[in-house]
Structures are given as C-alpha cells and as structure tokens.
Amino acid sequence: MLAFITRRLLLLIFVLFGVSVLLFGILMTFSPERRAATYVTSPQQAKDIPKIIKQFGLDDPFYIQYFRWMKEVLKGNMGWSLVASRPVGEAFWNYFPVTLEMNLFAAPIVIIFGIWLGTLSGIHRDTWIDHTTRILAIVGWSLPTFLFALVLLMIFYGYFQLFSPGVLSDQLTMFIIDNPETFTRFTGMYTIDGILNGRFDITLNALAHLVLPVSTYVIVVVALNMRVMRSGMIEELSKDYVMTAQAKGADKKTIYIKHARRNALLPVVTVAGQLVALSMEGSIAVEVVYNRHGIGWWLAESAVQLDMPVLMCICLFMGVVFVITNLTLDILYAYIDPRIRLN
Amino acid sequence: MAKLLETVDLVTNFYTYEGVVKALNKVSLVVDHGSTFGLVGESGCGKSVTVRSIMRIVQEPGRIEGGKVIVYLDERDKQAGIDLLQQSETYMESLRGDRISMIFQEPNAALNPTLSIGDQVSESFLFHQKKEMCTKIYEDLCAPECQLFYPIKKIQQAVYGMASNNPYAVSLKIMNKVPILKRWQKRLKKEAKKRAIDIIDKLGIPNPAQVVEQYPHNLSGGMKQRIVIAIALACNPVLLIADEATSNLDVTIQAQILELLRRLKEEVISSILLITHDLGVVAETCDRVGVMYAGNLCEVADVKELFGNPLHPYTRALLDAVPKFSVEKELKSIEGNVPNLVTPPPGCRFHPRCPRVMGVCPQTFPEMKEVKKDHMVACYLY
C-alpha cells in the first residue's frame, strides 16, 4: 500500500513537468511584445516595451526561459500576480479557501444525491419516479451554468432580496478587516472560521451566501452522477447473482443495497472523483456570476489579462489535484471491489 | 408416489418491444417426492422460464399470466397443496432458499463478485434460520462455561433472549439502524458463518475456513459451482432445482457435480428438478423426463420408457440427433429452426418441422394424453 502510494506520488513529478512544459510552450506562442505589454499600463510606457523584453529575457529561447521559471518555482517563488497585485503563492492561499469552501458543501451533496437518485430511478425503472428524475436531471445537465446561475440570482436576489452574491456581507467583511485581532482567519473559509472564533452570525451569513452557488453547481452536475448510477444499477440488477440472491430468499432491500449497489458504485466512484477534481479549479461560471473570488474567478481574470504566472500556478495545482484524486480513486476501488488489488 | 410439485397450465409471457413473447404455453408437469425429474429441450424452449416461474423469479419484462404452481409441503397431509402464484411475496421469500432452492447455469456469474464466499453462504442462514440461531446463541450465553465480561454477557443475553422470541421485532429493527447498537448481530453473523463453513465442508471443499474468507474470483469454476450448491442446500430444501447446473463445466467436473447431487439427494434433499439439454446427463441421473419444445411440454415418461420408446416426433428427432459410437452414419438434425415465440405457429408448435405432420396439426393444439401408464404425450398421432 505504502509502496503503491509512493510510486504514484513519484509519478506526480513527471505529470507536473509535462503539464508545465506544455502550458509554457503554449504561452510562448505569444510574441515577446505581447507578453511584455501585460506589464504596461499607460501609452507613455509603451516605448519601454523593448527594454522590458531585454530586461526579463522574453526573447530568449524557450528552454532558457522555461528553466529560468523553474529555478524560481523550485525556490518557492511562483511569481507576481497582476490580477491579485501580490505574489502568486500568497494570492493562491487567499483564493483557494473560497473555492474549497464551496466544494466542501457541493461535493458531498452531488455524490450522495446522485447515488440516491440514481439508485431510486434504477430500481423503479420505467415508472414515473424514473421518468421524473431523469427529465429533471437532463434539464439540469443541459442548462448552461452561467444562464442558470443568472436566473437563480435574478429570482432570489432580484425579487426576494435573499442570498446576495459574494462571500460575506459588506458589513461583516468590513468588521473583519477593521478588527483583525478579534477574528482570526484560521482556514480562510468563513463558515469554519466563524465557528472557530465563536461568531456564529458570520457562519450563518457565509452559509446564506453559499446557498445559490452550491445549488447551481449541484443541479447542473448531479445529472451525470445520477445517470451513471442508474445505468449501473439496472445493469447489476439483471445479473445472475441477483437471481441467486433472490433464490436464496433475499428481500428486495437486501438485493438492492447489499448486492447490486456495491457493484454499481464502481463507475460512480470514477465519475464522482473526476467531478470533485474538476470542481477544485472552481466552476468558473458560478464564481464569476456570484462574484465569489475563488480559483475559478482568478483563473478567468488571469486568462483575460495574460497573467502568466497565475495560469502556470493553477495548472500545476490542477495537476496535483488530478494525480491525488486518481490515487484516492484507486485506493477506493480496491476497497469496494475485492478483485482489484493494489501493487 | 406422493406429489411434491405440480404446475397446471402455466403461462408466462414476456412483453418486449418486438411483441409479446409467449414463452410458456400451458405447461403442466408433476414432480414426485423422492424423484429426479429431468426437463430437456433446445435452448430457448422455455426450460429456464418454467422453473423461474415456479420460483416466481421471472425477470422483467416477464409476467406469469395463468395457471397454478402447487407445492405439497405438509408432512402430515400430503394432499394439502399451496398454490404459490396466490401467495404473498413475503411468503415466497421465506420459501425460496428454505424449502425450494435453485442452482444456476453459470457459476462464474451466479456469485456476487464483491461479497466474500462466507457472506454469501451465511446469508441463507440469516434469512431462514435467524430464530433458531438466536435461540442457540442464547442457550450458549446462559451456559455456565460461557466466559464473558459480566455486564456484556447480561446485555447480550437480554438481546438474544428477545431475538429468539421474535427476530423481526420492531425494537430489534430499530437497534439495527443505530450505529453502535447494531453490533449485537456480530455473534449471530459468527454463528451463520460457522454454519456456512460446515455446509461448505460437507460438499467436499478443502480448507472451508479459508474458503469463506475468499472471493469468487479466487476460486475455480467447479469450486464456485459447489459454493452455489452449498448456498442452495444450506437450509435442507425439499426440492432442488438445478438449471443447467453442469452445462458450463468441463466433463470431469460435470461428473463430480452430478455425483455430488446424487449423493445429496440420497442424504438430504427429497427431489431434484434437473434442467439440461444434455440427454446423457438425463439418462444417467433422472427417474422421469419431460421434453419441452417452444414453450410446450410434449412428452413426459419414465427415463427408460422415453429412451426406449419415444412417441412424440420431436423426442425421436432429439434422440436421433445424439451422437452414438455404434452408428457411423451422418448425424441427423432436425429440419428448420426453432420458431419465433412472438408469432408461434398455430396449433401444435412443432408442426412446421414435423416429419409426420397431418391436417389437424396446424389447427388446434394437441392436449396431453396418457398413452400408456405414466407415459404422456401431446400429439395427434396417438
């Protein structure tokens, strides 16, 4: 087990190398002038562009620039983020908790809800329960996220003044900025920090801000999970071992839960794992529409402004997330299915 | 001999997108106490559907639409039959695996790949012998030699005392939902596993204690089939239905399994309903044989009578299609194909392929007639 994990983590180095070379290469297709222009704010400075190119070596060969970047990264310096106007490393830890907080609420709901709905409609195949869940799921899946988010925002915030966008209400944000000594930011996630600091009003306020983004994300994504669970359930229920269980005298509940569901879960684990990994970069549309300054929002802003160090950082981060997710998935597989052995 | 199982005009249809598949068309057969009944026929003739209808485990989109399945289980009153098609699902659950059990065709698929062998075998005991096991554990707990920390012993005694009165009591059901309290079942599961080891041992599997910890993929096909048989035999059934139990095994293992079934029939079970397409197996193991064609039973006779004096043209054709060492001629086959059961031929379903077809055959369906003593045939020739 330990050997397996170590081997997989060693693989991480190669993955990160590959990802960074690839992305660095893509970014190099922009001309040096283009990349230098990022640092220019006024027309007067435009004449400095050749100087900037010279100073930072932007017209050096690809591998020299890449190794220069890598040397700095290995020293722990990820660069300077223009969007956040602070070092990338520091900014990352500022934005990441916002995304993580949403995922902490959304991922369990997506997984549990998807498995539950999928099991339900798989068992009651071709009945009204099945049709209803399937239709709703497909509607959710095919809705464009940004549009759905806007509609929800319009209905709940626009008409009912409920669930305002953002991460925390302005008053509370000001309060935290003004009183850094009474409110310590342990995790950066207000729901958890609120409890740790004994400020439950902050927790509740942060939760209220999470309702819409989490619902949007869940409704859009749950369909995939549900469909996989449903088809898995239907497939498993038609297998011979289900009939053996029936012939043994097993009741329906035992057959569904003990026999079929465990086998049907395998593909769901794959899908759910990928969903969780993907959502770590933050659902861009959700974060932009609800004005939550998380990884997704940061990524969108940086891509528009060609904030190269940020793009590199987020890609490396996603590499790490995917390798670790796959590692976790493999361990989970071995736990669920005895036919799969690690090593 | 006294009857054990009787089906009367059993009709089962499958509602598929292509149309209604009339899989069983009034199948009536009788299995006696202590006999081995063989059901033979080509693939797709409705053998499996017959026994699944008897067990009421026909899969979707199949429906049992008529007839009776009567079992005579009462020891004292052999005439008192119960029509299984009229019983509740709960009654069927208590019957399946306890009094009537079944072995399936494909040992590789018949076991759940993610549950251990021990789990799967002991399930039978947990379904049908819960009360008995609880009583036994209660007695063990009350025995003076029971070495257990006093309060725990007291609690367990109380719980198992309750469970031995009624293992399905509401209070126990609630307890099973509570995370720590549901541990009371640990002893019960241990007892069930012990019984599982016993039954596996009885079937001649080496190292039963080790086998119960393993998973289906660790075992060979023959071993798996023995486990499937162990599951079926766990609660000493009166009737064992073997649905092509040996078809997918190689010949030596097949012989072992048949030998095992014969031995078990003498020792434990009363009757076997054996489904096969292998006439050799029938000749070797069965007392009585029924021949099926396209959802109909066309001939029923004692095994010697059937092989010596086949009456139905289909039975004859089937016997002619068996390779023999003494004959060196080209092997005969039956002309034509098995009919599509969505649109079966009118009248006798065999008439389009029958060498002795008459004018009446396509018009009405021939009834089963007792031509000789214990020899029934459904054909207008007799």
Interface residues (C-beta under 8 A of the other chain):
Chain A: R125 S238 K239 D240 Y241 M243 T244 A245 Q246 A247 K248 G249 A250 D251 T254 K258 H259 R262 N263 I336 D337 P338 R339
Chain B: R52 M55 I57 Q59 E60 T90 E93 S94 L95 R96 G97 D98 S101 M102 F104 Q105 E106 A109 A110 L111 N112 P113 T114 L115 S116 Q120 E123 S124 F127 H128 Y215 H217 V228 I231 A232
